[in-house]
Amino acid sequence: MAVEAAILYKLMTLYMLNKVDFSLTNATIMDFFTNNGYTDYPTVLTIISNLQEDELINVSVTSSNTSYSITPKGKEMLDFFGSKISDDIKNEIDSFLRDNRYELKQTANTTADYYKTTNGDYAVHCIVKENNAPLIELTLAVPDEGLAESMCNKWKTECQNIYEYTFKNLM
């Protein structure tokens, strides 16, 4: 990979993260770069890793996904070198974020993770946020890791129904 391309990809990633007020998942960043023909999966992994090492992005890892946000140092870098991104690329990123904003925000605001408890069971912790505040937060004890993982995966598709059911039945 040419040095100029690597620098451009780093700046593009910082630009993406700076344009949203929520974190972007690993899959979202990968999709943008690979689906638009910029580069391949291993290159994007390298770019993200370099941005983390340089403390330009923060990483948040759960059992179900990895997401990133820009750091103040990353914003400073983007302010200084952002003009190296062409207007066409900025427009493409803006369009991608605008066209997918609802799905991206929902993904960022809907999280589920699990962990092993001190008694050997697993706890599944599920959250839906709105404006960075929990709308619903739920922790369930389950007997094994397979069930915990399954519940985390299902939370993404069923959280709205669970919220509506809970709200309706508590009113």
Secondary structure, 3 states (H helix, E strand, C coil): CCHHHHHHHHHHHHHHHHCCCCCEEHHHHHHHHHHCCCCCHHHHHHHHHHHHHCCCEEEEECCCCEEEEECHHHHHHHHHHHHHCCHHHHHHHHHHHHHCHHHHHHHHHEEEEEEECCCCCEEEEEEEEECCEEEEEEEEEECCHHHHHHHHHHHHHHHHHHHHHHHHHHC
